[in-house]
Amino acid sequence: MSFASHLKKQIFIQAQNVVPQHQLSRVVGKLAASENPLIKNVVISAFKAQYGIDMSIAEQTNALKFKSFNDFFTRSLKNGVREIDADPQSIISPADGAISQIGTIESGDIFQAKGQKFTVDHLIADPQLAAPFKNGQFATVYLSPKDYHRVHMPFAGTLTETLYVPGELFSVNQTTAENIPGLFARNERMVCLFDTSVGRMAVVLVGAMIVAGIETVATGKVKPTGRLEVNQHDLFLEKGAELGRFYLGSTAIVLFEENKMQWDDAFKATTEVEMGKALGHLI
C-alpha cells in the first residue's frame, strides 16, 4: 500500500470518531423521506447514476415514480427475479450483497477481519440469549448501496424475540471492518431471534453511518431510543419471507447453533451473493 493510500485510509478511520454520527443520520433520514418531487427526484437520479442501479429487475422500473428516496431504496423486485432455493435442507442468503466473513464461531468469538473480532455476547447484547451460538456458525453479508435492501429469512422459524440495541454508527465497509475493533457489536442494531426445527437461529440487522433506519415485519420502523429494548413475539416466517429492510445500506449477520448446519465451501470473503441462493445446508 502506498503512503498516500495509507494516509487516506487513516483519515477516513479517524473521521468516523469525530463526525456527529447520529445527527448526520437523522438529517439524511429527513432528506430520504422527503416527498417533495424536486428534492426526491434529484436525489434518486444522482444516486442511480452514481451506483449504476439496475431498475430492470425492480417491480417499478421508473425510479422517479417512487414517492420518496426511501421508497426507491427499499424497492421490491419483480416476481421470479430471486428464486428461493427449494431444498428443505438449505440455508439461503438473507440478502443481495457480498460475504464479508463466513465460518465458525470460536468459543464465542466471531471473526470480523484480519486482526479484528467481536463476541457473540456483545453482538446479541444478552449473554443468556447468546449462549446457544457460542460455538456455532455465522455468516456476515454486506449490502452495498447498489443492492436490493430487503432482508429475508435464511431458514424457516418462529420469531421469539427482537432486541433493539443502541450503539454507534460507523461505516461498515472493508476499511472500517479491518480497523475498528468490534465494529458490528458496537453499531446500532436489531437482533431477531428464532426457534427453528434445528434449534436457535439469529438474524442481526446492523446499522451504519447515514443509515436512516431499520425496519422489521414485527416491529415496524425502529425508533432509536438510546436504550436496550426487548420485545417478545410469536411470529412464524417461512424461508425466504421478508424479515426487514434497511433505509440505506448495511449488514446482516446470520447465526446458527453448533453442529446444526455447515456453509458450502464455495463461499468466502468478498463472494457476491443473491437473496434466495443456498449458502449452506443442514448437517
matplotlib code that plots the C-alpha trace (Angstrom):
import matplotlib.pyplot as plt

x = [0.0, 1.3, 1.8, -0.9, -3.4, -2.5, -2.9, -6.2, -7.4, -6.3, -8.0, -11.2, -11.0, -10.3, -13.2, -15.5, -14.8, -15.3, -18.3, -21.7, -22.9, -26.5, -27.1, -25.9, -28.0, -31.1, -30.5, -30.1, -33.2, -35.3, -33.9, -34.5, -38.1, -39.0, -41.8, -41.1, -40.7, -37.8, -35.8, -36.5, -36.1, -32.7, -31.5, -32.8, -31.3, -27.9, -27.9, -29.0, -26.3, -23.5, -24.2, -25.5, -28.7, -30.3, -34.0, -34.9, -35.3, -37.5, -41.2, -41.4, -38.9, -39.2, -37.1, -38.8, -42.3, -41.4, -42.8, -39.6, -35.9, -36.7, -39.4, -36.9, -34.2, -36.3, -37.9, -39.4, -38.3, -40.2, -41.7, -39.3, -36.2, -34.9, -36.0, -35.8, -33.8, -36.3, -34.2, -35.7, -32.2, -30.7, -29.8, -30.2, -28.6, -30.8, -29.9, -28.2, -24.7, -21.3, -20.0, -17.9, -16.9, -18.3, -17.4, -17.4, -17.8, -14.8, -15.6, -17.9, -15.7, -16.8, -14.2, -14.6, -11.5, -7.7, -6.8, -10.3, -13.1, -16.1, -18.0, -21.5, -22.4, -21.7, -23.5, -26.7, -26.3, -27.7, -25.3, -28.2, -29.8, -26.3, -25.3, -26.7, -24.4, -21.1, -19.5, -22.0, -21.8, -22.0, -22.3, -21.9, -23.5, -22.7, -25.3, -23.7, -25.6, -26.4, -28.1, -31.7, -32.2, -34.8, -33.6, -35.3, -35.4, -32.4, -34.4, -38.0, -38.5, -40.7, -39.6, -39.5, -37.6, -36.3, -33.7, -33.1, -29.5, -28.4, -24.9, -22.6, -23.0, -19.6, -19.5, -19.4, -17.1, -13.9, -11.8, -13.7, -14.0, -10.2, -9.6, -12.4, -12.4, -15.8, -17.4, -20.6, -21.1, -20.7, -23.1, -26.8, -28.6, -31.8, -31.3, -34.0, -34.0, -35.9, -36.8, -36.4, -36.6, -32.9, -32.6, -32.0, -31.2, -30.4, -30.5, -28.9, -29.6, -26.7, -27.0, -24.3, -23.3, -26.2, -28.4, -31.7, -33.5, -34.0, -37.4, -38.7, -42.1, -42.7, -41.7, -42.2, -39.5, -37.3, -37.3, -33.9, -34.4, -30.9, -31.7, -31.9, -35.4, -36.5, -39.8, -41.4, -43.0, -44.7, -44.5, -43.7, -41.9, -41.1, -37.7, -37.4, -40.1, -39.3, -38.0, -36.9, -35.3, -32.6, -33.1, -29.6, -27.1, -25.6, -25.0, -27.0, -25.4, -26.8, -26.1, -26.8, -26.1, -23.2, -23.4, -26.7, -25.6, -22.5, -21.6, -20.8, -17.1, -17.8, -18.5, -15.6, -15.0, -15.9, -18.0, -21.1, -24.4, -28.1, -31.1, -32.6, -29.4, -28.2, -25.2, -25.2, -27.1, -28.3, -26.0]
y = [0.0, 3.5, 6.1, 8.2, 5.3, 4.6, 8.2, 8.4, 5.3, 6.6, 10.0, 8.1, 6.0, 8.9, 10.9, 8.1, 9.1, 12.8, 13.2, 13.5, 10.1, 10.1, 13.8, 13.2, 10.1, 12.0, 14.7, 12.2, 10.4, 13.5, 14.1, 10.4, 10.6, 13.8, 13.5, 16.9, 16.0, 18.3, 17.0, 13.3, 13.3, 15.0, 12.6, 9.5, 10.5, 11.2, 8.0, 5.9, 7.4, 7.1, 3.4, 2.1, 0.8, -1.9, -0.9, -3.7, -6.2, -3.8, -4.2, -0.4, 0.2, 4.0, 5.3, 8.7, 7.2, 6.4, 8.9, 9.3, 8.2, 5.7, 4.0, 3.9, 2.5, -0.3, -1.1, -4.5, -6.8, -8.5, -11.9, -14.6, -12.4, -14.0, -17.7, -19.3, -22.5, -25.3, -27.8, -28.1, -28.7, -25.5, -22.2, -19.3, -15.9, -13.4, -10.6, -9.4, -8.3, -9.9, -12.1, -10.1, -13.1, -16.7, -19.6, -21.0, -19.0, -19.9, -20.1, -17.1, -15.1, -14.0, -13.2, -9.6, -9.1, -9.6, -8.8, -8.0, -10.0, -9.5, -11.7, -13.1, -11.9, -8.3, -8.7, -10.1, -7.9, -10.6, -13.5, -15.9, -15.4, -15.6, -18.8, -21.2, -19.7, -19.9, -22.5, -22.3, -20.9, -17.3, -15.5, -11.7, -10.3, -6.7, -4.8, -2.2, 0.9, -0.6, -3.8, -4.8, -3.8, -6.1, -8.8, -12.3, -15.4, -17.7, -20.6, -21.1, -20.3, -18.6, -15.1, -15.2, -12.0, -8.8, -6.7, -3.1, -2.4, 1.3, 2.0, 3.9, 4.3, 3.6, 2.8, -1.0, -1.3, -3.3, -0.5, 0.0, -3.7, -4.1, -1.1, -0.6, -3.2, -4.9, -2.9, -4.9, -5.3, -1.5, -0.2, 0.2, -3.0, -5.0, -8.6, -11.1, -14.5, -17.6, -21.1, -23.4, -27.1, -27.4, -25.1, -21.4, -19.0, -15.3, -12.6, -9.3, -6.2, -3.8, -0.1, 2.2, 5.7, 7.6, 4.6, 6.3, 3.4, -0.3, -1.9, -5.4, -7.0, -7.5, -4.1, -1.7, 1.0, 1.2, 4.5, 4.9, 5.4, 5.2, 2.2, -1.6, -2.7, -6.3, -7.4, -10.9, -12.3, -15.5, -15.0, -17.8, -16.9, -19.2, -19.5, -16.6, -14.5, -10.8, -10.1, -6.5, -3.8, -1.1, 2.6, 2.9, 0.0, -2.0, -5.6, -8.7, -11.4, -14.9, -17.2, -20.9, -23.3, -25.7, -28.9, -27.9, -26.8, -26.1, -23.4, -24.5, -24.3, -22.0, -19.1, -17.0, -13.3, -11.0, -13.6, -12.0, -13.5, -13.1, -13.4, -16.9, -18.8, -21.6, -20.6, -23.8, -27.0, -28.7, -31.4]
z = [0.0, -0.9, 1.7, 0.1, 0.3, 3.9, 4.9, 3.1, 5.0, 8.3, 7.8, 6.9, 10.0, 12.3, 10.8, 11.9, 15.5, 15.2, 12.9, 14.6, 13.5, 14.8, 13.9, 10.4, 10.0, 11.2, 8.6, 5.9, 7.1, 6.7, 3.2, 2.3, 3.5, 1.6, -0.9, -2.5, -6.2, -6.8, -3.8, -4.2, -8.0, -7.8, -5.0, -6.7, -10.1, -8.6, -6.6, -9.5, -11.7, -9.1, -8.3, -11.6, -10.1, -12.3, -12.4, -14.9, -12.0, -9.9, -9.8, -10.5, -13.3, -13.3, -10.5, -10.4, -9.8, -6.2, -3.7, -1.8, -1.9, 0.9, -1.2, -4.1, -2.0, -0.4, -3.8, -4.3, -7.1, -9.9, -9.2, -10.1, -10.1, -6.9, -6.6, -3.1, -3.1, -2.8, -0.9, 2.6, 4.0, 2.6, 4.3, 1.9, 1.7, 3.5, 1.1, -2.1, -1.4, -0.7, 2.0, 4.5, 6.5, 7.0, 9.2, 12.7, 16.0, 18.0, 21.8, 21.4, 19.1, 15.6, 13.0, 11.7, 9.5, 9.8, 13.4, 14.4, 16.1, 18.4, 20.8, 20.2, 23.7, 22.7, 19.4, 20.9, 24.0, 26.2, 27.3, 28.1, 24.6, 23.0, 24.7, 22.1, 19.4, 21.3, 19.0, 16.2, 12.6, 11.3, 8.0, 7.6, 4.4, 3.4, 1.4, -0.8, -1.9, -5.3, -3.8, -3.1, 0.5, 1.9, 4.3, 4.1, 6.2, 5.7, 7.1, 8.4, 12.0, 14.7, 15.7, 19.5, 20.5, 19.0, 20.7, 19.7, 20.8, 20.7, 19.6, 17.3, 13.5, 12.0, 8.3, 7.7, 4.6, 4.4, 5.6, 8.9, 9.4, 9.3, 11.6, 14.1, 16.9, 17.5, 14.7, 14.3, 18.1, 18.6, 15.9, 16.5, 15.5, 15.7, 16.9, 15.7, 17.4, 16.2, 17.2, 14.2, 13.5, 14.2, 17.2, 17.6, 14.8, 14.8, 12.1, 13.2, 11.2, 11.8, 11.3, 9.9, 9.1, 7.4, 7.6, 8.0, 9.7, 10.2, 9.9, 10.7, 9.9, 13.7, 15.0, 12.0, 11.6, 14.6, 16.5, 18.2, 22.0, 23.2, 25.5, 25.0, 24.2, 24.2, 22.7, 22.7, 19.6, 18.3, 14.5, 12.1, 8.9, 6.0, 4.4, 2.0, 3.7, 4.2, 7.6, 7.4, 5.4, 5.6, 4.7, 3.2, 3.1, 5.9, 7.1, 8.1, 10.3, 10.4, 13.4, 13.9, 16.8, 16.8, 14.8, 13.1, 9.6, 7.5, 4.9, 1.4, 0.6, -2.4, -0.2, 1.1, 2.0, -0.9, -2.7, -4.2, -3.2, -4.1, -1.8, -2.1, -3.2, -0.9, 1.3, 3.3, 4.3, 7.5, 8.8]

ax = plt.figure().add_subplot(projection="3d")
ax.plot(x, y, z, "-o")
ax.set_aspect("equal")
plt.show()
